[in-house]
Amino acid sequence: MIAVSDLPGAHRVRLTWRLFAPRRWPAWAAVAFLRASLYLPLGARVGIANVLGGLYYRGNAKRRRIAATNIRLCFPQWTAERQERAVREHFRLAALALFHMAVVWWGDERTLDRCLLVTGLEHYEAARAAGHNIVVLHCHCVGLEASLVLSRYFPYVGFAKPLKDPVLDFVMTRGRERFGGRVFAREAGMRPLIRAIKAGFGASYVPDEDLGPKESVYAPFFGVPAATLPTLGRLVRLTDAVVIPCFTRFLPDGGCELWLEPPLTNFPTNSAIGDATAMNTAIEQAVLKMPEQYLWTMKRFKTRDTGHSLYD
């Protein structure tokens, strides 16, 4: 296997004096707050998240409407009261995710083991022992950042969209790569990921995002036609890989579980729509285990074949 440092296409970040300009101080203050939260008991972090989540819910009407629309579309069988409760809980857990980001970025081994439960690693180990290349399928959920701890267990790479704030982008990238993983810049395209998979790296892939009609097909997501990238099937064909689903969820005590599942069977299919549908189905099954924790504030159904937005 080639060294992770030899892989091209990395998202490069450097600590320069520009990052310490006065206009960057609020970002550093936020970073300091997150870093300091590691010294708080887990119960205290949960309590602060409850307050912050309530403020986030009340203060961001746009995201609140998007989440309410998505949950109503995906869970029409729920009562209006149950849907509203799910929206409020989603915002609370989104706030809790900030504190778990701190654990992932800075926590020592003891803190990681206490706060993050990892199960299902045997599925990855069995696939690797059988000589398979591996793509790890994730979905957008509030606890997604916890998936970065997989680089503690095996060589791991993935994509990232650079943050607009250079301080936060620097801190995030350093945190994501601290176990030896590599973050590729999204604009580098698929070639670095393909090369890494063929070289034996586990490759993170998070495809459940509406990126418009150009490269997408319409596949059902909780029964709603969703513009879905069929790239996963092409990626598997190009690299002769298997797909291992891996998801994260927060537990009632405030900890987080990351679980890996057996490889997808009969994948890829014989069509782009079949690939997209199979992928969405795998994500649906995970979301049903943590319905409030999917990233409902994302416009998952933004692109419509009718041209009419569901979020107006």
Phi, psi and omega per residue, in radians:
M1 nan 2.377 3.080
I2 -1.280 2.751 3.138
A3 -1.250 2.557 3.141
V4 -1.073 -0.516 3.134
S5 -1.204 -0.281 -3.133
D6 -1.545 -0.094 -3.103
L7 -1.350 2.244 3.107
P8 -1.370 2.926 3.038
G9 1.538 0.210 -3.094
A10 -1.191 2.628 3.021
H11 -1.443 1.851 -3.038
R12 -1.492 2.305 3.047
V13 -2.305 2.492 -3.138
R14 -2.384 2.525 3.087
L15 -1.509 1.940 -3.137
T16 -2.146 2.911 -3.136
W17 -1.093 -0.465 3.138
R18 -1.048 -0.506 -3.125
L19 -1.227 -0.207 -3.123
F20 -1.849 0.225 3.076
A21 -1.104 2.629 -3.082
P22 -0.903 -0.621 -3.114
R23 -1.212 -0.204 3.096
R24 -1.643 -0.089 -3.082
W25 -1.083 -0.677 3.092
P26 -1.028 -0.646 3.107
A27 -1.158 -0.730 3.096
W28 -1.116 -0.621 3.104
A29 -1.109 -0.709 3.091
A30 -1.123 -0.704 3.108
V31 -1.105 -0.759 3.135
A32 -1.084 -0.707 3.103
F33 -1.056 -0.815 3.134
L34 -1.106 -0.758 -3.134
R35 -1.074 -0.733 -3.130
A36 -1.185 -0.458 -3.107
S37 -1.107 -0.342 3.115
L38 -1.093 -0.407 -3.100
Y39 -1.535 -0.030 3.097
L40 -1.558 2.569 3.017
P41 -1.056 2.670 -3.117
L42 -0.998 -0.678 3.134
G43 -1.083 -0.630 3.113
A44 -1.194 -0.681 3.101
R45 -1.095 -0.707 3.106
V46 -1.103 -0.732 3.134
G47 -1.100 -0.762 3.107
I48 -1.133 -0.689 3.120
A49 -1.091 -0.630 3.108
N50 -1.064 -0.726 3.128
V51 -1.209 -0.836 -3.126
L52 -1.104 -0.671 3.124
G53 -1.106 -0.676 3.085
G54 -1.129 -0.696 3.097
L55 -1.157 -0.726 3.112
Y56 -1.071 -0.754 -3.137
Y57 -1.085 -0.832 -3.073
R58 -1.325 -0.465 -3.012
G59 -1.667 -0.085 -3.105
N60 -2.242 1.409 -3.072
A61 -1.101 -0.611 -3.124
K62 -1.076 -0.909 -3.132
R63 -1.174 -0.553 3.099
R64 -1.112 -0.718 3.117
R65 -1.174 -0.704 3.132
I66 -1.092 -0.813 -3.139
A67 -1.079 -0.747 -3.131
A68 -1.110 -0.703 3.123
T69 -1.125 -0.819 -3.124
N70 -1.078 -0.786 -3.116
I71 -1.172 -0.661 3.102
R72 -1.107 -0.693 3.139
L73 -1.201 -0.715 -3.029
C74 -1.478 -0.416 -3.118
F75 -2.269 1.062 -3.111
P76 -1.141 -0.326 3.137
Q77 -1.324 -0.249 3.114
W78 -1.338 2.628 3.028
T79 -1.233 2.828 3.107
A80 -1.045 -0.633 3.114
E81 -1.138 -0.741 3.134
R82 -1.148 -0.681 3.103
Q83 -1.106 -0.784 3.139
E84 -1.129 -0.672 3.109
R85 -1.115 -0.647 3.119
A86 -1.161 -0.674 3.111
V87 -1.094 -0.824 3.141
R88 -1.082 -0.738 3.137
E89 -1.145 -0.632 3.101
H90 -1.036 -0.775 -3.130
F91 -1.170 -0.635 3.095
R92 -1.109 -0.768 -3.120
L93 -1.243 -0.535 3.058
A94 -1.098 -0.641 3.073
A95 -1.204 -0.715 3.106
L96 -1.059 -0.565 -3.133
A97 -1.047 -0.525 3.117
L98 -1.037 -0.741 -3.107
F99 -1.251 -0.536 3.073
H100 -1.296 -0.484 2.996
M101 -1.044 -0.711 3.117
A102 -1.087 -0.678 3.107
V103 -1.089 -0.780 -3.114
V104 -1.168 -0.713 -3.048
W105 -1.355 -0.582 -2.994
W106 -2.287 -0.231 -3.032
G107 -1.105 2.492 3.071
D108 -1.360 3.098 -3.061
E109 -1.016 -0.732 -3.131
R110 -1.106 -0.761 3.137
T111 -1.138 -0.728 3.120
L112 -1.072 -0.794 -3.110
D113 -1.170 -0.529 -3.126
R114 -1.365 -0.590 -3.031
C115 -1.698 -0.377 -3.045
L116 -2.157 2.067 3.077
L117 -1.695 2.117 -3.128
V118 -1.950 2.147 3.131
T119 -2.264 2.739 3.061
G120 1.508 0.193 3.128
L121 -1.054 -0.404 -3.137
E122 -1.086 -0.460 3.115
H123 -1.188 -0.713 3.090
Y124 -1.167 -0.800 -3.091
E125 -1.097 -0.670 3.133
A126 -1.182 -0.700 3.124
A127 -1.147 -0.716 3.125
R128 -1.180 -0.705 3.124
A129 -1.098 -0.515 3.117
A130 -1.430 0.029 3.069
G131 1.523 0.257 -3.092
H132 -1.494 2.507 2.826
N133 -1.312 2.728 -2.960
I134 -2.373 2.270 2.928
V135 -1.932 2.243 -3.136
V136 -1.733 2.008 -3.087
L137 -1.534 2.108 3.048
H138 -1.996 3.037 2.995
C139 -2.363 2.833 3.117
H140 -1.303 1.928 3.060
C141 -2.457 2.945 -3.028
V142 -1.130 -0.491 -3.110
G143 -1.696 0.317 -3.041
L144 -0.992 -0.609 -3.077
E145 -1.024 -0.491 -3.137
A146 -1.112 -0.353 3.141
S147 -1.119 -0.312 -3.137
L148 -1.128 -0.345 -3.139
V149 -1.206 -0.191 3.088
L150 -1.046 -0.436 3.128
S151 -1.237 -0.096 2.973
R152 -1.281 -0.411 -2.966
Y153 -1.900 -0.477 3.121
F154 -2.750 2.743 3.135
P155 -1.017 2.261 -2.900
Y156 -2.492 2.380 3.130
V157 -2.365 2.819 3.113
G158 -2.953 3.059 3.133
F159 -1.670 2.769 2.991
A160 -2.632 2.482 3.012
K161 -1.595 2.081 -3.110
P162 -0.951 2.442 3.077
L163 -1.356 2.645 -3.126
K164 -1.167 -0.651 3.125
D165 -1.418 2.083 -3.057
P166 -1.165 -0.492 3.095
V167 -1.160 -0.879 -3.135
L168 -1.142 -0.615 3.109
D169 -1.130 -0.726 3.110
F170 -1.090 -0.867 -3.095
V171 -1.124 -0.765 -3.125
M172 -1.083 -0.820 -3.092
T173 -1.143 -0.753 3.095
R174 -1.069 -0.717 3.129
G175 -1.134 -0.691 -3.109
R176 -1.249 -0.416 -3.086
E177 -1.792 0.106 -2.979
R178 -1.239 -0.331 3.099
F179 -1.625 0.085 3.122
G180 1.813 0.005 3.079
G181 -1.290 3.050 -3.129
R182 -2.297 2.337 3.090
V183 -1.814 2.129 3.076
F184 -1.594 2.504 3.026
A185 -1.245 2.374 -3.085
R186 -1.041 -0.605 -3.108
E187 -1.230 -0.163 3.097
A188 -1.255 -0.243 3.122
G189 1.414 -2.958 -3.023
M190 -1.493 -0.273 -3.034
R191 -1.035 -0.784 3.109
P192 -1.062 -0.649 3.134
L193 -1.178 -0.736 3.124
I194 -1.078 -0.776 3.128
R195 -1.081 -0.732 -3.127
A196 -1.135 -0.717 3.128
I197 -1.090 -0.796 -3.139
K198 -1.148 -0.433 3.128
A199 -1.482 -0.041 3.060
G200 1.800 0.159 3.098
F201 -1.477 2.491 2.908
G202 -1.239 2.360 -3.031
A203 -2.083 2.080 3.066
S204 -1.274 2.337 3.084
Y205 -2.409 2.178 -3.081
V206 -2.164 1.528 -2.929
P207 -1.716 0.010 -2.995
D208 -1.531 1.173 3.141
E209 -2.431 2.409 3.129
D210 -1.410 1.833 -3.132
L211 -1.855 0.343 3.080
G212 1.704 3.029 -2.995
P213 -1.405 -0.281 -2.961
K214 -1.045 -0.839 -3.069
E215 -1.880 0.108 -2.982
S216 -1.806 2.835 2.921
V217 -2.140 2.831 3.107
Y218 -1.653 2.080 3.133
A219 -2.314 2.567 -3.089
P220 -1.220 2.408 2.980
F221 -2.267 1.886 -2.980
F222 0.947 0.676 3.066
G223 1.441 -0.032 -3.123
V224 -1.834 2.205 3.095
P225 -1.021 2.183 -3.091
A226 -2.227 2.329 3.041
A227 -1.122 2.038 -2.979
T228 -2.277 2.324 3.078
L229 -1.263 2.221 3.101
P230 -1.585 0.331 -3.007
T231 -1.116 -0.512 -3.082
L232 -1.006 -0.759 3.126
G233 -1.087 -0.754 3.118
R234 -1.121 -0.701 3.137
L235 -1.090 -0.720 3.133
V236 -1.161 -0.709 3.128
R237 -1.134 -0.704 -3.097
L238 -1.218 -0.487 -3.028
T239 -1.963 -0.031 -3.091
D240 0.921 0.878 -3.051
A241 -1.888 2.878 2.941
V242 -1.874 2.751 -3.116
V243 -1.885 2.116 3.085
I244 -1.911 1.945 3.088
P245 -1.179 2.490 3.131
C246 -2.564 2.224 -3.044
F247 -2.383 2.860 3.135
T248 -2.223 2.611 3.055
R249 -2.656 2.552 3.059
F250 -1.415 2.497 -3.102
L251 -1.712 2.835 -3.086
P252 -0.999 -0.501 -3.123
D253 -1.456 0.028 -3.132
G254 1.679 -0.160 3.047
G255 -1.330 -3.071 -3.081
C256 -2.378 2.424 3.070
E257 -1.943 2.370 3.009
L258 -2.066 2.120 -3.092
W259 -2.223 2.435 3.066
L260 -1.814 2.524 -3.107
E261 -1.997 2.902 3.084
P262 -1.056 2.702 -3.132
P263 -1.013 2.581 3.059
L264 -1.047 2.427 3.101
T265 -1.723 2.681 3.135
N266 0.929 0.727 3.128
F267 -2.320 2.347 0.059
P268 -1.302 2.892 3.124
T269 -1.586 -2.866 -3.135
N270 -1.727 0.238 3.123
S271 -2.698 2.744 3.118
A272 -1.130 -0.695 3.118
I273 -1.163 -0.672 3.088
G274 -1.087 -0.721 3.109
D275 -1.109 -0.802 -3.118
A276 -1.132 -0.665 3.139
T277 -1.178 -0.753 3.120
A278 -1.090 -0.719 3.117
M279 -1.127 -0.816 3.117
N280 -1.078 -0.637 3.123
T281 -1.115 -0.743 3.108
A282 -1.071 -0.695 3.127
I283 -1.211 -0.725 3.095
E284 -0.959 -0.809 -3.100
Q285 -1.070 -0.612 3.080
A286 -1.251 -0.744 -3.116
V287 -1.077 -0.591 3.123
L288 -1.107 -0.373 3.084
K289 -1.450 -0.233 -3.089
M290 -2.650 1.014 -2.928
P291 -1.021 -0.488 3.134
E292 -1.404 -0.171 -2.942
Q293 -1.773 -0.091 3.005
Y294 -1.155 2.726 -3.075
L295 -1.396 1.313 -3.058
W296 -1.215 -0.280 3.104
T297 -1.365 -0.028 3.071
M298 -1.549 2.448 3.130
K299 -1.364 1.328 -3.077
R300 -1.140 -0.488 -3.094
F301 -1.970 0.620 -3.066
K302 -1.131 -0.796 -3.092
T303 -1.495 2.129 -3.109
R304 -2.094 2.452 3.091
D305 -1.229 -0.294 3.113
T306 -1.511 -0.228 -3.093
G307 1.430 -0.052 -3.110
H308 -1.741 2.164 -3.115
S309 -1.292 2.447 3.081
L310 -1.466 -0.116 -3.017
Y311 -1.896 0.182 3.114
D312 -1.219 nan nan
